[in-house]
Amino acid sequence: MDTVKIELDGVYAGWTIELRRNVSARILIDLQGDTAVQFAAFARLVVSHNFKDIDGNAADDILDAPVAAITAAMEKWATAISALPNA
């Protein structure tokens, strides 16, 4: 599986997430949907992460992490995959 590892910074320094590099057409379409659909699509890209939930505990599901951390990861993932050569 071809993945991209993203490291967050600022208040989320030390948080990392490994995401699929390649996406299906369905996931790509969903990433352009409304917020709920976007977050659900992004969650399907997650291979592993060390994100915490809003209470500071390990988040079993990425969707239990703070919205700001998920959004930062989404933005960094989009930037990272656009800079990579096509598979």
N, C-alpha and C positions, 0 to 999 in steps of 0.2 A: 504494500500500500504506500502510495506516495503522499507524504505529509509535509506540513509546514509547522514549525514550532514558533509560537509567539510569546514574547515576554512583555508583560505590562510594566509601566513605570509610574512615577508619582506615588500617589497614595496606595496604589496596587503593586508597587515594586516587589518583585519576587514571585508574583503570580504568573504561572505559565500555562499554556494551553497548546495541545497538539491537535491540529485540524487536517482533515483531508484537503489535499491540494485540488484534486479534480472533483467536479460536481456533475450531477446529472442535469438534464434540461429541466426536469421537474423541480429540483432544488433551486436552480437558478431563477426560475419563474417565481417560486415561493419567496426567495430572498428579495424580490421586488414587490411583494404583496404588502398588506397592512401589517402593523407592528406585531400582532400575535402570530401571524403566518411567518413573518421574517424570523422571529426568535425561534419558533419551532423548527424551521428549516436549518437555521444555524446550529441548533442543538444536534441535528442529524450529522453534522460535519465533525463533531467532537470525537477524537480518539481517546484523549486523556487530558486531565487538567488537575490543578491543585487549588482551584478557587475555593473561597469560603462563602458560606451563606451570610445572610444579613445579621446573624447573631455571632459571627466569627468562628463558627464550626465548619469543618470540612463539608463542602457541598457535594452530595452524592449526584445530584442532577445539576447541570450547568445553569438551568433555569431558576435555581434557588439562589444564585449569586446576585450581587447588586447589579442593577440595570446599567450603571455607569461602567462597570467592569466588562460586562458582556458587550456593550456598545464599543468600548475601546478595543476589545479583542476582534470584533467584527471589522472595524475600520483597519486595524493593523493586518488582518488576514487579507482583506481586499487589496491593500497596498502590496503586500508580500506576493500574492499570486499574480498580480498584474506585472510585477518586475521579473518573474521567472519565465524562462523560455517554455514554449508549448511542449507538452509531453509527446 
